[in-house]
Amino acid sequence: MTDSTRKQYEEWKITSKYQTPINIENHDTIGMLALDENGDIAGACTTSGMAYKMAGRVGDSPIIGAGLFVDNEVGGATATGVGEEVIRTVGSFLIVELMRQGKSPQEACEEGVARIMKKNKGRKDFQIGFLAINKQGETGSYCVHPGFTYRKYDIEGHENVPSKSFY
């Protein structure tokens, strides 16, 4: 830790209040989904983690099916935001299974967020974002609050895509 972050951490320990600020920094989980020329799908997921998290907390990124899930027969999905909420729905697995049932990546991401919001009626103090791709190369994303974007690259070039949101 730097001297500055050590001081912030020591101040935080006085109350140890666990908060999930929304879109305050321009970094968080990095989820990547790729479709190659053979139609094979791959994915990867990293996390910066939550600052000053509760002791013993495990986020969604290292849990297969929560932060990332890829089924080469169907597609892949990845998540960002408050991991506890993604874990409760096994979010990325859910998105892929919804695509298996015929939903587009966009429809699947919207359903995934809708299920989380149904369990959190009226709650607005957290962010979740899903990103998905199917075998046809169609992509989708959806989040709780505006501010989530993803970068898309194909033969036509790079594109920064803002996600639609629940609020």
C-alpha positions as CSV (number, residue, x, y, z in Angstrom):
1,M,0.0,0.0,0.0
2,T,1.0,3.6,-0.5
3,D,1.1,5.9,2.5
4,S,-2.1,7.5,1.2
5,T,-4.0,4.2,0.8
6,R,-2.6,2.9,4.2
7,K,-4.0,6.1,5.9
8,Q,-7.4,5.7,4.1
9,Y,-7.5,2.0,5.2
10,E,-6.6,2.9,8.9
11,E,-9.5,5.5,8.8
12,W,-11.9,2.9,7.4
13,K,-11.0,0.4,10.1
14,I,-12.5,2.7,12.7
15,T,-16.1,1.9,11.5
16,S,-15.3,-1.0,9.0
17,K,-18.5,0.1,7.1
18,Y,-18.9,-2.1,4.1
19,Q,-20.2,0.0,1.2
20,T,-20.6,-0.6,-2.5
21,P,-20.3,2.8,-4.2
22,I,-21.6,2.9,-7.8
23,N,-19.3,3.9,-10.7
24,I,-17.0,6.0,-8.6
25,E,-13.9,4.7,-10.3
26,N,-13.0,3.8,-13.8
27,H,-12.0,0.2,-13.0
28,D,-13.5,-2.9,-11.7
29,T,-13.9,-6.4,-13.0
30,I,-12.5,-7.0,-16.5
31,G,-14.5,-9.7,-18.3
32,M,-13.5,-10.8,-21.8
33,L,-15.4,-12.9,-24.3
34,A,-14.1,-14.0,-27.7
35,L,-15.4,-15.8,-30.7
36,D,-12.7,-17.1,-33.1
37,E,-12.9,-17.8,-36.8
38,N,-13.8,-21.5,-36.0
39,G,-16.8,-20.4,-33.9
40,D,-15.1,-21.4,-30.7
41,I,-15.8,-19.2,-27.6
42,A,-13.4,-18.3,-24.9
43,G,-13.6,-16.1,-21.8
44,A,-11.6,-14.7,-19.0
45,C,-12.4,-12.7,-15.9
46,T,-10.3,-10.6,-13.5
47,T,-11.2,-8.3,-10.7
48,S,-9.8,-5.4,-8.9
49,G,-12.0,-6.4,-5.9
50,M,-13.9,-4.2,-3.6
51,A,-11.8,-1.8,-1.5
52,Y,-11.9,-2.4,2.2
53,K,-14.0,-5.5,1.9
54,M,-15.2,-7.6,4.8
55,A,-12.8,-10.2,6.1
56,G,-13.3,-13.5,4.3
57,R,-15.3,-12.0,1.4
58,V,-15.0,-13.8,-1.9
59,G,-16.4,-12.0,-5.0
60,D,-18.0,-13.5,-8.0
61,S,-15.0,-13.5,-10.3
62,P,-13.3,-16.7,-9.0
63,I,-16.6,-18.6,-8.9
64,I,-17.3,-20.5,-12.1
65,G,-20.8,-19.7,-13.2
66,A,-21.0,-16.5,-11.2
67,G,-18.5,-14.0,-12.7
68,L,-17.8,-16.0,-15.8
69,F,-19.3,-18.9,-17.7
70,V,-18.6,-20.2,-21.2
71,D,-20.4,-23.1,-22.9
72,N,-18.9,-23.6,-26.4
73,E,-22.2,-25.0,-27.6
74,V,-24.1,-21.8,-26.7
75,G,-22.1,-18.8,-25.7
76,G,-20.5,-17.0,-22.9
77,A,-21.2,-14.4,-20.2
78,T,-19.3,-12.4,-17.7
79,A,-20.4,-10.0,-14.9
80,T,-19.2,-7.0,-13.0
81,G,-20.4,-5.1,-9.9
82,V,-21.4,-6.3,-6.5
83,G,-20.3,-10.0,-6.6
84,E,-22.7,-11.1,-3.8
85,E,-25.7,-10.3,-5.9
86,V,-24.2,-12.1,-9.0
87,I,-23.4,-15.1,-6.9
88,R,-27.0,-15.4,-5.6
89,T,-28.3,-16.0,-9.1
90,V,-25.1,-17.7,-10.5
91,G,-25.4,-14.9,-12.9
92,S,-23.2,-15.7,-15.8
93,F,-24.4,-19.3,-15.9
94,L,-27.9,-18.0,-15.9
95,I,-27.2,-15.8,-18.9
96,V,-25.8,-18.7,-20.9
97,E,-28.7,-20.9,-20.0
98,L,-31.2,-18.3,-21.0
99,M,-29.4,-18.1,-24.4
100,R,-29.6,-21.9,-24.6
101,Q,-33.4,-21.5,-24.2
102,G,-33.5,-19.2,-27.2
103,K,-33.0,-15.7,-25.8
104,S,-30.6,-13.3,-27.5
105,P,-27.6,-12.2,-25.5
106,Q,-29.4,-8.8,-24.9
107,E,-32.6,-10.5,-23.7
108,A,-30.6,-12.8,-21.5
109,C,-28.6,-10.0,-19.9
110,E,-31.8,-8.0,-19.3
111,E,-33.5,-11.1,-17.7
112,G,-30.4,-11.6,-15.5
113,V,-30.5,-8.1,-14.1
114,A,-34.3,-8.3,-13.7
115,R,-34.0,-11.4,-11.5
116,I,-31.4,-9.6,-9.3
117,M,-33.6,-6.5,-9.0
118,K,-36.7,-8.6,-8.2
119,K,-34.8,-9.9,-5.2
120,N,-33.7,-6.4,-4.3
121,K,-37.0,-4.5,-4.7
122,G,-36.5,-0.7,-4.4
123,R,-32.7,-1.1,-3.7
124,K,-30.6,1.3,-5.8
125,D,-27.3,1.3,-3.9
126,F,-25.4,-1.2,-6.1
127,Q,-24.3,-1.8,-9.6
128,I,-24.3,-5.1,-11.7
129,G,-23.4,-5.4,-15.3
130,F,-23.6,-8.4,-17.6
131,L,-22.0,-9.0,-21.0
132,A,-22.8,-11.9,-23.3
133,I,-22.0,-13.4,-26.7
134,N,-23.6,-16.2,-28.5
135,K,-22.3,-18.6,-31.2
136,Q,-23.5,-16.3,-33.9
137,G,-21.4,-13.5,-32.6
138,E,-24.3,-11.5,-31.3
139,T,-23.5,-9.5,-28.2
140,G,-25.6,-8.0,-25.4
141,S,-25.1,-6.1,-22.2
142,Y,-27.3,-4.7,-19.4
143,C,-26.7,-3.1,-16.1
144,V,-28.5,-1.7,-13.0
145,H,-27.4,1.9,-13.4
146,P,-26.1,3.8,-16.5
147,G,-22.3,3.9,-16.8
148,F,-21.4,0.4,-17.9
149,T,-19.8,0.1,-21.3
150,Y,-18.0,-2.6,-23.2
151,R,-15.5,-2.6,-26.1
152,K,-16.4,-4.6,-29.1
153,Y,-13.9,-5.6,-31.8
154,D,-14.7,-7.3,-35.1
155,I,-13.7,-7.1,-38.7
156,E,-15.3,-3.7,-38.9
157,G,-13.0,-2.4,-36.1
158,H,-13.4,-1.2,-32.5
159,E,-16.6,0.1,-31.0
160,N,-17.3,1.3,-27.4
161,V,-20.9,0.2,-26.7
162,P,-22.8,1.8,-23.8
163,S,-25.0,-0.6,-22.0
164,K,-28.8,-0.1,-21.5
165,S,-29.7,0.0,-17.9
166,F,-32.6,-0.9,-15.5
167,Y,-32.7,2.6,-14.0
